[in-house]
Amino acid sequence: ASRRAPDSRWFGAEPRLIAEFRGREAAAAIPRLLDAIDQYHHDDEYTVWPGPNSNTFIAHLGRVAPELRLDLPPTAVGKDFLQTGLWAKAPSGTGYQLSVRGLLGILVAWEEGLEVNLLGLTYGIDLNDFSLKLPMVGRVGFSPKRSPKA
């Protein structure tokens, strides 16, 4: 099987750093992340659409370790696939979401804004960084904390 670097391009898209910790902050987050990895129920399955997939895993890490404050891009199909139930914390830990198997749902959170998930595609508005979130396009608008292309 062919292997590629975890931070290589995916369908031509540049990799983007979504969280970074160093020093004491990283030392404090590591045990929580290790617990989150142990709590992940889908480590032996992968479905591109609607999930579970690698985006489902990263969203799960954010739900268990809210200090990451993850605001996953709207193009991250699978981020709304919840491990169990219909209700969970948002990946950023700053709000909540309702989702039916990653196919239909709504998310309201300070970090992510308002997102509607329809058939695994994200539509939303983020007043925190003045952007629209559109499927296949990503984030459109200006943000002082992100580049307009993010």
N, CA, C and O atoms as a GROMACS GRO file, in nm:
protein
  600
    1ALA      N    1   0.083  -0.118   0.000
    1ALA     CA    2   0.000   0.000   0.000
    1ALA      C    3   0.088   0.124   0.000
    1ALA      O    4   0.193   0.129   0.063
    2SER      N    5   0.041   0.223  -0.072
    2SER     CA    6   0.113   0.350  -0.081
    2SER      C    7   0.089   0.432   0.046
    2SER      O    8  -0.023   0.436   0.098
    3ARG      N    9   0.192   0.494   0.096
    3ARG     CA   10   0.180   0.578   0.215
    3ARG      C   11   0.215   0.721   0.179
    3ARG      O   12   0.300   0.746   0.093
    4ARG      N   13   0.149   0.815   0.245
    4ARG     CA   14   0.179   0.956   0.224
    4ARG      C   15   0.190   1.024   0.360
    4ARG      O   16   0.138   0.974   0.459
    5ALA      N   17   0.257   1.136   0.362
    5ALA     CA   18   0.274   1.211   0.487
    5ALA      C   19   0.138   1.259   0.537
    5ALA      O   20   0.053   1.297   0.457
    6PRO      N   21   0.116   1.256   0.669
    6PRO     CA   22  -0.014   1.299   0.724
    6PRO      C   23  -0.049   1.444   0.691
    6PRO      O   24  -0.167   1.480   0.688
    7ASP      N   25   0.051   1.526   0.666
    7ASP     CA   26   0.022   1.667   0.637
    7ASP      C   27   0.041   1.700   0.489
    7ASP      O   28   0.066   1.815   0.453
    8SER      N   29   0.027   1.599   0.403
    8SER     CA   30   0.041   1.623   0.260
    8SER      C   31  -0.088   1.680   0.203
    8SER      O   32  -0.191   1.683   0.271
    9ARG      N   33  -0.084   1.723   0.078
    9ARG     CA   34  -0.203   1.777   0.012
    9ARG      C   35  -0.309   1.670   0.001
    9ARG      O   36  -0.279   1.552  -0.019
   10TRP      N   37  -0.436   1.712   0.013
   10TRP     CA   38  -0.549   1.621  -0.001
   10TRP      C   39  -0.638   1.680  -0.108
   10TRP      O   40  -0.698   1.786  -0.090
   11PHE      N   41  -0.647   1.612  -0.221
   11PHE     CA   42  -0.720   1.662  -0.337
   11PHE      C   43  -0.674   1.802  -0.374
   11PHE      O   44  -0.756   1.888  -0.409
   12GLY      N   45  -0.544   1.826  -0.366
   12GLY     CA   46  -0.486   1.953  -0.405
   12GLY      C   47  -0.488   2.061  -0.300
   12GLY      O   48  -0.425   2.166  -0.318
   13ALA      N   49  -0.558   2.040  -0.189
   13ALA     CA   50  -0.569   2.142  -0.085
   13ALA      C   51  -0.446   2.141   0.004
   13ALA      O   52  -0.395   2.035   0.041
   14GLU      N   53  -0.398   2.259   0.038
   14GLU     CA   54  -0.287   2.273   0.132
   14GLU      C   55  -0.331   2.229   0.271
   14GLU      O   56  -0.444   2.258   0.311
   15PRO      N   57  -0.246   2.160   0.345
   15PRO     CA   58  -0.279   2.130   0.485
   15PRO      C   59  -0.286   2.260   0.564
   15PRO      O   60  -0.217   2.357   0.532
   16ARG      N   61  -0.369   2.261   0.669
   16ARG     CA   62  -0.386   2.381   0.750
   16ARG      C   63  -0.382   2.343   0.896
   16ARG      O   64  -0.452   2.251   0.940
   17LEU      N   65  -0.301   2.412   0.972
   17LEU     CA   66  -0.291   2.391   1.116
   17LEU      C   67  -0.419   2.442   1.181
   17LEU      O   68  -0.458   2.557   1.160
   18ILE      N   69  -0.486   2.358   1.261
   18ILE     CA   70  -0.610   2.400   1.324
   18ILE      C   71  -0.597   2.417   1.475
   18ILE      O   72  -0.686   2.474   1.539
   19ALA      N   73  -0.488   2.369   1.533
   19ALA     CA   74  -0.462   2.389   1.676
   19ALA      C   75  -0.313   2.366   1.700
   19ALA      O   76  -0.250   2.284   1.635
   20GLU      N   77  -0.260   2.441   1.795
   20GLU     CA   78  -0.119   2.427   1.829
   20GLU      C   79  -0.099   2.456   1.977
   20GLU      O   80  -0.148   2.557   2.029
   21PHE      N   81  -0.028   2.368   2.044
   21PHE     CA   82   0.004   2.386   2.184
   21PHE      C   83   0.152   2.357   2.205
   21PHE      O   84   0.210   2.273   2.137
   22ARG      N   85   0.211   2.427   2.299
   22ARG     CA   86   0.352   2.405   2.333
   22ARG      C   87   0.369   2.414   2.484
   22ARG      O   88   0.286   2.471   2.554
   23GLY      N   89   0.477   2.358   2.532
   23GLY     CA   90   0.514   2.371   2.673
   23GLY      C   91   0.411   2.314   2.768
   23GLY      O   92   0.358   2.205   2.746
   24ARG      N   93   0.382   2.389   2.873
   24ARG     CA   94   0.288   2.342   2.978
   24ARG      C   95   0.149   2.315   2.922
   24ARG      O   96   0.082   2.220   2.962
   25GLU      N   97   0.107   2.401   2.829
   25GLU     CA   98  -0.026   2.384   2.769
   25GLU      C   99  -0.034   2.248   2.698
   25GLU      O  100  -0.135   2.178   2.709
   26ALA      N  101   0.071   2.212   2.625
   26ALA     CA  102   0.075   2.083   2.557
   26ALA      C  103   0.081   1.969   2.657
   26ALA      O  104   0.013   1.867   2.641
   27ALA      N  105   0.162   1.985   2.760
   27ALA     CA  106   0.174   1.880   2.862
   27ALA      C  107   0.040   1.853   2.930
   27ALA      O  108   0.008   1.739   2.962
   28ALA      N  109  -0.038   1.959   2.951
   28ALA     CA  110  -0.170   1.942   3.014
   28ALA      C  111  -0.270   1.877   2.918
   28ALA      O  112  -0.357   1.802   2.962
   29ALA      N  113  -0.258   1.904   2.789
   29ALA     CA  114  -0.353   1.851   2.691
   29ALA      C  115  -0.327   1.704   2.656
   29ALA      O  116  -0.420   1.633   2.620
   30ILE      N  117  -0.203   1.659   2.664
   30ILE     CA  118  -0.168   1.524   2.619
   30ILE      C  119  -0.247   1.414   2.690
   30ILE      O  120  -0.300   1.326   2.622
   31PRO      N  121  -0.259   1.414   2.823
   31PRO     CA  122  -0.337   1.308   2.887
   31PRO      C  123  -0.484   1.307   2.843
   31PRO      O  124  -0.543   1.201   2.825
   32ARG      N  125  -0.542   1.424   2.826
   32ARG     CA  126  -0.681   1.432   2.781
   32ARG      C  127  -0.695   1.377   2.638
   32ARG      O  128  -0.792   1.309   2.607
   33LEU      N  129  -0.598   1.408   2.552
   33LEU     CA  130  -0.601   1.357   2.415
   33LEU      C  131  -0.583   1.206   2.412
   33LEU      O  132  -0.647   1.137   2.332
   34LEU      N  133  -0.496   1.154   2.497
   34LEU     CA  134  -0.478   1.008   2.503
   34LEU      C  135  -0.607   0.940   2.549
   34LEU      O  136  -0.643   0.834   2.498
   35ASP      N  137  -0.677   1.002   2.645
   35ASP     CA  138  -0.806   0.948   2.688
   35ASP      C  139  -0.908   0.955   2.574
   35ASP      O  140  -0.986   0.862   2.554
   36ALA      N  141  -0.906   1.065   2.498
   36ALA     CA  142  -0.998   1.081   2.386
   36ALA      C  143  -0.974   0.972   2.281
   36ALA      O  144  -1.069   0.918   2.224
   37ILE      N  145  -0.849   0.940   2.257
   37ILE     CA  146  -0.817   0.834   2.161
   37ILE      C  147  -0.874   0.700   2.210
   37ILE      O  148  -0.930   0.624   2.132
   38ASP      N  149  -0.859   0.673   2.339
   38ASP     CA  150  -0.913   0.550   2.395
   38ASP      C  151  -1.065   0.545   2.390
   38ASP      O  152  -1.123   0.437   2.379
   39GLN      N  153  -1.131   0.661   2.397
   39GLN     CA  154  -1.277   0.668   2.397
   39GLN      C  155  -1.338   0.663   2.257
   39GLN      O  156  -1.460   0.655   2.244
   40TYR      N  157  -1.257   0.669   2.153
   40TYR     CA  158  -1.309   0.672   2.016
   40TYR      C  159  -1.358   0.533   1.977
   40TYR      O  160  -1.282   0.436   1.983
   41HIS      N  161  -1.483   0.523   1.937
   41HIS     CA  162  -1.546   0.393   1.908
   41HIS      C  163  -1.530   0.344   1.766
   41HIS      O  164  -1.560   0.228   1.737
   42HIS      N  165  -1.483   0.429   1.675
   42HIS     CA  166  -1.482   0.393   1.532
   42HIS      C  167  -1.341   0.370   1.478
   42HIS      O  168  -1.316   0.391   1.360
   43ASP      N  169  -1.249   0.326   1.564
   43ASP     CA  170  -1.111   0.311   1.519
   43ASP      C  171  -1.091   0.198   1.418
   43ASP      O  172  -0.985   0.189   1.356
   44ASP      N  173  -1.192   0.114   1.400
   44ASP     CA  174  -1.178   0.004   1.304
   44ASP      C  175  -1.270   0.019   1.184
   44ASP      O  176  -1.291  -0.076   1.109
   45GLU      N  177  -1.326   0.139   1.164
   45GLU     CA  178  -1.412   0.162   1.048
   45GLU      C  179  -1.386   0.300   0.988
   45GLU      O  180  -1.348   0.394   1.058
   46TYR      N  181  -1.407   0.309   0.858
   46TYR     CA  182  -1.384   0.434   0.786
   46TYR      C  183  -1.479   0.439   0.668
   46TYR      O  184  -1.478   0.352   0.582
   47THR      N  185  -1.563   0.543   0.666
   47THR     CA  186  -1.655   0.566   0.557
   47THR      C  187  -1.638   0.711   0.512
   47THR      O  188  -1.655   0.803   0.592
   48VAL      N  189  -1.604   0.731   0.386
   48VAL     CA  190  -1.577   0.866   0.337
   48VAL      C  191  -1.696   0.957   0.363
   48VAL      O  192  -1.679   1.069   0.411
   49TRP      N  193  -1.817   0.911   0.332
   49TRP     CA  194  -1.937   0.992   0.349
   49TRP      C  195  -2.046   0.908   0.409
   49TRP      O  196  -2.067   0.798   0.359
   50PRO      N  197  -2.114   0.949   0.508
   50PRO     CA  198  -2.102   1.074   0.583
   50PRO      C  199  -2.009   1.062   0.702
   50PRO      O  200  -1.996   1.157   0.779
   51GLY      N  201  -1.946   0.950   0.719
   51GLY     CA  202  -1.857   0.922   0.831
   51GLY      C  203  -1.896   0.788   0.891
   51GLY      O  204  -1.995   0.730   0.846
   52PRO      N  205  -1.826   0.739   0.987
   52PRO     CA  206  -1.710   0.799   1.052
   52PRO      C  207  -1.586   0.794   0.962
   52PRO      O  208  -1.568   0.701   0.884
   53ASN      N  209  -1.504   0.896   0.975
   53ASN     CA  210  -1.380   0.903   0.900
   53ASN      C  211  -1.278   0.985   0.980
   53ASN      O  212  -1.297   1.009   1.099
   54SER      N  213  -1.172   1.027   0.915
   54SER     CA  214  -1.066   1.099   0.987
   54SER      C  215  -1.117   1.231   1.044
   54SER      O  216  -1.070   1.274   1.149
   55ASN      N  217  -1.210   1.297   0.976
   55ASN     CA  218  -1.267   1.422   1.029
   55ASN      C  219  -1.354   1.395   1.152
   55ASN      O  220  -1.360   1.477   1.243
   56THR      N  221  -1.422   1.280   1.153
   56THR     CA  222  -1.500   1.239   1.269
   56THR      C  223  -1.408   1.225   1.390
   56THR      O  224  -1.440   1.268   1.500
   57PHE      N  225  -1.292   1.164   1.367
   57PHE     CA  226  -1.195   1.144   1.475
   57PHE      C  227  -1.144   1.278   1.530
   57PHE      O  228  -1.139   1.296   1.652
   58ILE      N  229  -1.107   1.370   1.442
   58ILE     CA  230  -1.056   1.500   1.488
   58ILE      C  231  -1.165   1.576   1.564
   58ILE      O  232  -1.136   1.636   1.667
   59ALA      N  233  -1.290   1.573   1.514
   59ALA     CA  234  -1.400   1.639   1.585
   59ALA      C  235  -1.419   1.576   1.723
   59ALA      O  236  -1.445   1.646   1.821
   60HIS      N  237  -1.406   1.444   1.731
   60HIS     CA  238  -1.416   1.375   1.860
   60HIS      C  239  -1.308   1.424   1.957
   60HIS      O  240  -1.336   1.448   2.074
   61LEU      N  241  -1.185   1.439   1.908
   61LEU     CA  242  -1.078   1.490   1.995
   61LEU      C  243  -1.116   1.627   2.051
   61LEU      O  244  -1.093   1.654   2.169
   62GLY      N  245  -1.174   1.712   1.967
   62GLY     CA  246  -1.215   1.844   2.014
   62GLY      C  247  -1.325   1.838   2.118
   62GLY      O  248  -1.326   1.918   2.212
   63ARG      N  249  -1.418   1.745   2.101
   63ARG     CA  250  -1.528   1.732   2.198
   63ARG      C  251  -1.477   1.687   2.335
   63ARG      O  252  -1.530   1.730   2.438
   64VAL      N  253  -1.376   1.601   2.336
   64VAL     CA  254  -1.323   1.549   2.462
   64VAL      C  255  -1.218   1.644   2.521
   64VAL      O  256  -1.202   1.651   2.643
   65ALA      N  257  -1.148   1.716   2.437
   65ALA     CA  258  -1.045   1.810   2.482
   65ALA      C  259  -1.082   1.950   2.431
   65ALA      O  260  -1.023   1.998   2.334
   66PRO      N  261  -1.179   2.016   2.497
   66PRO     CA  262  -1.228   2.144   2.446
   66PRO      C  263  -1.124   2.256   2.444
   66PRO      O  264  -1.145   2.359   2.380
   67GLU      N  265  -1.012   2.237   2.514
   67GLU     CA  266  -0.908   2.340   2.508
   67GLU      C  267  -0.849   2.355   2.368
   67GLU      O  268  -0.783   2.455   2.339
   68LEU      N  269  -0.874   2.257   2.280
   68LEU     CA  270  -0.830   2.269   2.141
   68LEU      C  271  -0.907   2.378   2.066
   68LEU      O  272  -0.855   2.438   1.972
   69ARG      N  273  -1.032   2.403   2.109
   69ARG     CA  274  -1.120   2.503   2.045
   69ARG      C  275  -1.122   2.487   1.894
   69ARG      O  276  -1.102   2.584   1.820
   70LEU      N  277  -1.145   2.365   1.849
   70LEU     CA  278  -1.143   2.334   1.706
   70LEU      C  279  -1.260   2.399   1.632
   70LEU      O  280  -1.375   2.386   1.673
   71ASP      N  281  -1.229   2.467   1.526
   71ASP     CA  282  -1.328   2.518   1.432
   71ASP      C  283  -1.293   2.454   1.299
   71ASP      O  284  -1.222   2.513   1.217
   72LEU      N  285  -1.343   2.333   1.279
   72LEU     CA  286  -1.309   2.258   1.159
   72LEU      C  287  -1.368   2.324   1.036
   72LEU      O  288  -1.476   2.383   1.043
   73PRO      N  289  -1.298   2.316   0.922
   73PRO     CA  290  -1.349   2.380   0.801
   73PRO      C  291  -1.479   2.314   0.754
   73PRO      O  292  -1.502   2.196   0.779
   74PRO      N  293  -1.564   2.391   0.685
   74PRO     CA  294  -1.690   2.336   0.636
   74PRO      C  295  -1.670   2.224   0.534
   74PRO      O  296  -1.763   2.148   0.507
   75THR      N  297  -1.553   2.214   0.478
   75THR     CA  298  -1.524   2.109   0.381
   75THR      C  299  -1.484   1.977   0.448
   75THR      O  300  -1.459   1.878   0.379
   76ALA      N  301  -1.478   1.973   0.580
   76ALA     CA  302  -1.439   1.853   0.654
   76ALA      C  303  -1.560   1.759   0.669
   76ALA      O  304  -1.617   1.748   0.777
   77VAL      N  305  -1.596   1.693   0.561
   77VAL     CA  306  -1.709   1.601   0.563
   77VAL      C  307  -1.681   1.490   0.665
   77VAL      O  308  -1.573   1.431   0.665
   78GLY      N  309  -1.777   1.464   0.750
   78GLY     CA  310  -1.761   1.364   0.856
   78GLY      C  311  -1.746   1.426   0.993
   78GLY      O  312  -1.757   1.356   1.094
   79LYS      N  313  -1.719   1.557   1.000
   79LYS     CA  314  -1.700   1.624   1.130
   79LYS      C  315  -1.827   1.624   1.213
   79LYS      O  316  -1.821   1.635   1.335
   80ASP      N  317  -1.944   1.613   1.147
   80ASP     CA  318  -2.072   1.617   1.217
   80ASP      C  319  -2.127   1.479   1.249
   80ASP      O  320  -2.238   1.468   1.303
   81PHE      N  321  -2.054   1.374   1.218
   81PHE     CA  322  -2.094   1.237   1.251
   81PHE      C  323  -2.062   1.216   1.399
   81PHE      O  324  -1.946   1.211   1.437
   82LEU      N  325  -2.165   1.204   1.481
   82LEU     CA  326  -2.145   1.189   1.626
   82LEU      C  327  -2.123   1.043   1.661
   82LEU      O  328  -2.179   0.952   1.600
   83GLN      N  329  -2.040   1.022   1.761
   83GLN     CA  330  -2.011   0.885   1.806
   83GLN      C  331  -2.134   0.813   1.855
   83GLN      O  332  -2.160   0.699   1.816
   84THR      N  333  -2.210   0.878   1.940
   84THR     CA  334  -2.331   0.818   1.996
   84THR      C  335  -2.439   0.925   2.007
   84THR      O  336  -2.409   1.042   2.029
   85GLY      N  337  -2.561   0.885   1.993
   85GLY     CA  338  -2.673   0.974   2.014
   85GLY      C  339  -2.690   1.080   1.907
   85GLY      O  340  -2.628   1.076   1.801
   86LEU      N  341  -2.777   1.174   1.939
   86LEU     CA  342  -2.811   1.281   1.846
   86LEU      C  343  -2.757   1.416   1.890
   86LEU      O  344  -2.762   1.512   1.812
   87TRP      N  345  -2.706   1.427   2.012
   87TRP     CA  346  -2.670   1.554   2.073
   87TRP      C  347  -2.529   1.545   2.129
   87TRP      O  348  -2.494   1.445   2.192
   88ALA      N  349  -2.448   1.648   2.106
   88ALA     CA  350  -2.311   1.648   2.160
   88ALA      C  351  -2.259   1.791   2.168
   88ALA      O  352  -2.318   1.884   2.112
   89LYS      N  353  -2.148   1.806   2.237
   89LYS     CA  354  -2.075   1.932   2.235
   89LYS      C  355  -2.027   1.956   2.092
   89LYS      O  356  -2.004   1.861   2.018
   90ALA      N  357  -2.013   2.082   2.056
   90ALA     CA  358  -1.950   2.116   1.928
   90ALA      C  359  -1.802   2.079   1.936
   90ALA      O  360  -1.748   2.074   2.047
   91PRO      N  361  -1.736   2.054   1.824
   91PRO     CA  362  -1.593   2.021   1.829
   91PRO      C  363  -1.508   2.126   1.900
   91PRO      O  364  -1.403   2.093   1.955
   92SER      N  365  -1.553   2.252   1.900
   92SER     CA  366  -1.477   2.357   1.969
   92SER      C  367  -1.498   2.355   2.119
   92SER      O  368  -1.421   2.415   2.193
   93GLY      N  369  -1.603   2.288   2.164
   93GLY     CA  370  -1.638   2.290   2.305
   93GLY      C  371  -1.707   2.419   2.347
   93GLY      O  372  -1.729   2.440   2.466
   94THR      N  373  -1.741   2.506   2.250
   94THR     CA  374  -1.802   2.636   2.283
   94THR      C  375  -1.950   2.641   2.251
   94THR      O  376  -2.009   2.749   2.248
   95GLY      N  377  -2.012   2.526   2.228
   95GLY     CA  378  -2.155   2.520   2.197
   95GLY      C  379  -2.198   2.375   2.182
   95GLY      O  380  -2.131   2.284   2.231
   96TYR      N  381  -2.310   2.356   2.113
   96TYR     CA  382  -2.367   2.221   2.099
   96TYR      C  383  -2.417   2.197   1.958
   96TYR      O  384  -2.438   2.291   1.881
   97GLN      N  385  -2.436   2.070   1.927
   97GLN     CA  386  -2.491   2.035   1.798
   97GLN      C  387  -2.586   1.918   1.810
   97GLN      O  388  -2.575   1.834   1.899
   98LEU      N  389  -2.679   1.915   1.717
   98LEU     CA  390  -2.773   1.806   1.699
   98LEU      C  391  -2.743   1.749   1.562
   98LEU      O  392  -2.736   1.824   1.465
   99SER      N  393  -2.726   1.618   1.552
   99SER     CA  394  -2.692   1.558   1.424
   99SER      C  395  -2.750   1.417   1.414
   99SER      O  396  -2.741   1.338   1.507
  100VAL      N  397  -2.807   1.388   1.298
  100VAL     CA  398  -2.859   1.255   1.269
  100VAL      C  399  -2.761   1.187   1.176
  100VAL      O  400  -2.766   1.205   1.054
  101ARG      N  401  -2.670   1.109   1.234
  101ARG     CA  402  -2.570   1.030   1.160
  101ARG      C  403  -2.488   1.112   1.061
  101ARG      O  404  -2.444   1.059   0.959
  102GLY      N  405  -2.466   1.240   1.092
  102GLY     CA  406  -2.386   1.325   1.006
  102GLY      C  407  -2.455   1.367   0.878
  102GLY      O  408  -2.392   1.427   0.790
  103LEU      N  409  -2.584   1.336   0.865
  103LEU     CA  410  -2.658   1.366   0.742
  103LEU      C  411  -2.749   1.488   0.754
  103LEU      O  412  -2.778   1.554   0.654
  104LEU      N  413  -2.794   1.517   0.873
  104LEU     CA  414  -2.885   1.629   0.895
  104LEU      C  415  -2.862   1.681   1.036
  104LEU      O  416  -2.864   1.604   1.132
  105GLY      N  417  -2.839   1.811   1.048
  105GLY     CA  418  -2.818   1.863   1.181
  105GLY      C  419  -2.798   2.011   1.185
  105GLY      O  420  -2.800   2.080   1.082
  106ILE      N  421  -2.778   2.060   1.306
  106ILE     CA  422  -2.753   2.202   1.330
  106ILE      C  423  -2.651   2.213   1.443
  106ILE      O  424  -2.650   2.134   1.537
  107LEU      N  425  -2.565   2.312   1.431
  107LEU     CA  426  -2.462   2.339   1.531
  107LEU      C  427  -2.467   2.487   1.565
  107LEU      O  428  -2.473   2.571   1.475
  108VAL      N  429  -2.464   2.520   1.693
  108VAL     CA  430  -2.457   2.658   1.739
  108VAL      C  431  -2.346   2.665   1.843
  108VAL      O  432  -2.353   2.599   1.947
  109ALA      N  433  -2.244   2.744   1.814
  109ALA     CA  434  -2.129   2.756   1.905
  109ALA      C  435  -2.060   2.890   1.882
  109ALA      O  436  -2.064   2.945   1.772
  110TRP      N  437  -1.997   2.939   1.986
  110TRP     CA  438  -1.926   3.066   1.975
  110TRP      C  439  -1.815   3.056   1.870
  110TRP      O  440  -1.803   3.146   1.786
  111GLU      N  441  -1.737   2.952   1.872
  111GLU     CA  442  -1.623   2.940   1.780
  111GLU      C  443  -1.667   2.912   1.636
  111GLU      O  444  -1.617   2.975   1.543
  112GLU      N  445  -1.758   2.818   1.617
  112GLU     CA  446  -1.800   2.780   1.482
  112GLU      C  447  -1.910   2.870   1.425
  112GLU      O  448  -1.920   2.882   1.303
  113GLY      N  449  -1.990   2.931   1.509
  113GLY     CA  450  -2.102   3.010   1.462
  113GLY      C  451  -2.227   2.923   1.450
  113GLY      O  452  -2.250   2.835   1.532
  114LEU      N  453  -2.306   2.949   1.348
  114LEU     CA  454  -2.427   2.871   1.319
  114LEU      C  455  -2.400   2.790   1.193
  114LEU      O  456  -2.366   2.845   1.088
  115GLU      N  457  -2.416   2.659   1.205
  115GLU     CA  458  -2.397   2.569   1.090
  115GLU      C  459  -2.520   2.481   1.074
  115GLU      O  460  -2.577   2.434   1.172
  116VAL      N  461  -2.558   2.460   0.949
  116VAL     CA  462  -2.662   2.365   0.915
  116VAL      C  463  -2.596   2.258   0.830
  116VAL      O  464  -2.526   2.288   0.733
  117ASN      N  465  -2.619   2.133   0.868
  117ASN     CA  466  -2.562   2.020   0.795
  117ASN      C  467  -2.675   1.953   0.718
  117ASN      O  468  -2.773   1.908   0.777
  118LEU      N  469  -2.661   1.948   0.587
  118LEU     CA  470  -2.760   1.883   0.502
  118LEU      C  471  -2.688   1.782   0.414
  118LEU      O  472  -2.608   1.818   0.328
  119LEU      N  473  -2.718   1.654   0.436
  119LEU     CA  474  -2.654   1.544   0.363
  119LEU      C  475  -2.502   1.547   0.374
  119LEU      O  476  -2.431   1.514   0.279
  120GLY      N  477  -2.453   1.587   0.491
  120GLY     CA  478  -2.309   1.589   0.515
  120GLY      C  479  -2.239   1.715   0.468
  120GLY      O  480  -2.118   1.727   0.485
  121LEU      N  481  -2.313   1.808   0.410
  121LEU     CA  482  -2.255   1.933   0.361
  121LEU      C  483  -2.288   2.046   0.458
  121LEU      O  484  -2.399   2.054   0.510
  122THR      N  485  -2.191   2.132   0.484
  122THR     CA  486  -2.206   2.238   0.582
  122THR      C  487  -2.234   2.372   0.516
  122THR      O  488  -2.164   2.415   0.426
  123TYR      N  489  -2.341   2.436   0.566
  123TYR     CA  490  -2.375   2.574   0.530
  123TYR      C  491  -2.377   2.651   0.661
  123TYR      O  492  -2.434   2.604   0.759
  124GLY      N  493  -2.315   2.769   0.664
  124GLY     CA  494  -2.317   2.840   0.790
  124GLY      C  495  -2.271   2.983   0.782
  124GLY      O  496  -2.230   3.032   0.676
  125ILE      N  497  -2.278   3.047   0.896
  125ILE     CA  498  -2.230   3.183   0.912
  125ILE      C  499  -2.153   3.190   1.044
  125ILE      O  500  -2.197   3.137   1.146
  126ASP      N  501  -2.040   3.254   1.039
  126ASP     CA  502  -1.955   3.267   1.158
  126ASP      C  503  -1.933   3.416   1.184
  126ASP      O  504  -1.847   3.478   1.121
  127LEU      N  505  -2.009   3.471   1.277
  127LEU     CA  506  -1.996   3.613   1.309
  127LEU      C  507  -1.869   3.642   1.386
  127LEU      O  508  -1.822   3.755   1.390
  128ASN      N  509  -1.813   3.539   1.447
  128ASN     CA  510  -1.688   3.553   1.522
  128ASN      C  511  -1.573   3.597   1.431
  128ASN      O  512  -1.485   3.671   1.473
  129ASP      N  513  -1.575   3.551   1.305
  129ASP     CA  514  -1.469   3.592   1.212
  129ASP      C  515  -1.526   3.641   1.078
  129ASP      O  516  -1.455   3.641   0.977
  130PHE      N  517  -1.652   3.682   1.077
  130PHE     CA  518  -1.714   3.746   0.961
  130PHE      C  519  -1.699   3.663   0.833
  130PHE      O  520  -1.643   3.710   0.734
  131SER      N  521  -1.751   3.539   0.836
  131SER     CA  522  -1.739   3.455   0.718
  131SER      C  523  -1.864   3.370   0.698
  131SER      O  524  -1.938   3.341   0.792
  132LEU      N  525  -1.884   3.330   0.574
  132LEU     CA  526  -1.984   3.232   0.537
  132LEU      C  527  -1.913   3.100   0.521
  132LEU      O  528  -1.797   3.094   0.482
  133LYS      N  529  -1.985   2.992   0.551
  133LYS     CA  530  -1.930   2.858   0.532
  133LYS      C  531  -2.014   2.788   0.426
  133LYS      O  532  -2.135   2.777   0.440
  134LEU      N  533  -1.947   2.743   0.321
  134LEU     CA  534  -2.018   2.682   0.210
  134LEU      C  535  -1.955   2.548   0.174
  134LEU      O  536  -1.834   2.532   0.180
  135PRO      N  537  -2.040   2.451   0.135
  135PRO     CA  538  -1.986   2.320   0.097
  135PRO      C  539  -1.898   2.332  -0.027
  135PRO      O  540  -1.925   2.412  -0.116
  136MET      N  541  -1.795   2.254  -0.033
  136MET     CA  542  -1.700   2.244  -0.143
  136MET      C  543  -1.620   2.372  -0.166
  136MET      O  544  -1.516   2.367  -0.232
  137VAL      N  545  -1.665   2.485  -0.114
  137VAL     CA  546  -1.594   2.612  -0.128
  137VAL      C  547  -1.511   2.638  -0.004
  137VAL      O  548  -1.395   2.680  -0.012
  138GLY      N  549  -1.570   2.613   0.111
  138GLY     CA  550  -1.504   2.639   0.238
  138GLY      C  551  -1.553   2.768   0.299
  138GLY      O  552  -1.672   2.800   0.291
  139ARG      N  553  -1.462   2.840   0.358
  139ARG     CA  554  -1.494   2.964   0.429
  139ARG      C  555  -1.474   3.080   0.333
  139ARG      O  556  -1.371   3.090   0.266
  140VAL      N  557  -1.575   3.169   0.326
  140VAL     CA  558  -1.568   3.286   0.240
  140VAL      C  559  -1.587   3.410   0.327
  140VAL      O  560  -1.686   3.422   0.398
  141GLY      N  561  -1.492   3.500   0.320
  141GLY     CA  562  -1.500   3.623   0.398
  141GLY      C  563  -1.365   3.660   0.454
  141GLY      O  564  -1.264   3.598   0.422
  142PHE      N  565  -1.364   3.760   0.538
  142PHE     CA  566  -1.240   3.806   0.597
  142PHE      C  567  -1.236   3.770   0.745
  142PHE      O  568  -1.337   3.776   0.815
  143SER      N  569  -1.119   3.733   0.788
  143SER     CA  570  -1.101   3.702   0.930
  143SER      C  571  -0.965   3.752   0.975
  143SER      O  572  -0.864   3.725   0.909
  144PRO      N  573  -0.960   3.824   1.085
  144PRO     CA  574  -0.830   3.865   1.136
  144PRO      C  575  -0.747   3.748   1.186
  144PRO      O  576  -0.624   3.760   1.197
  145LYS      N  577  -0.810   3.634   1.218
  145LYS     CA  578  -0.733   3.519   1.269
  145LYS      C  579  -0.707   3.413   1.164
  145LYS      O  580  -0.631   3.320   1.190
  146ARG      N  581  -0.769   3.424   1.046
  146ARG     CA  582  -0.750   3.327   0.938
  146ARG      C  583  -0.732   3.400   0.807
  146ARG      O  584  -0.776   3.514   0.792
  147SER      N  585  -0.667   3.336   0.713
  147SER     CA  586  -0.657   3.397   0.582
  147SER      C  587  -0.791   3.384   0.511
  147SER      O  588  -0.867   3.293   0.544
  148PRO      N  589  -0.824   3.471   0.415
  148PRO     CA  590  -0.952   3.462   0.344
  148PRO      C  591  -0.972   3.329   0.272
  148PRO      O  592  -1.087   3.293   0.244
  149LYS      N  593  -0.866   3.255   0.241
  149LYS     CA  594  -0.878   3.127   0.171
  149LYS      C  595  -0.913   3.012   0.263
  149LYS      O  596  -0.951   2.906   0.215
  150ALA      N  597  -0.900   3.030   0.393
  150ALA     CA  598  -0.918   2.919   0.488
  150ALA      C  599  -1.060   2.868   0.488
  150ALA      O  600  -1.092   2.775   0.562
   0.00000   0.00000   0.00000
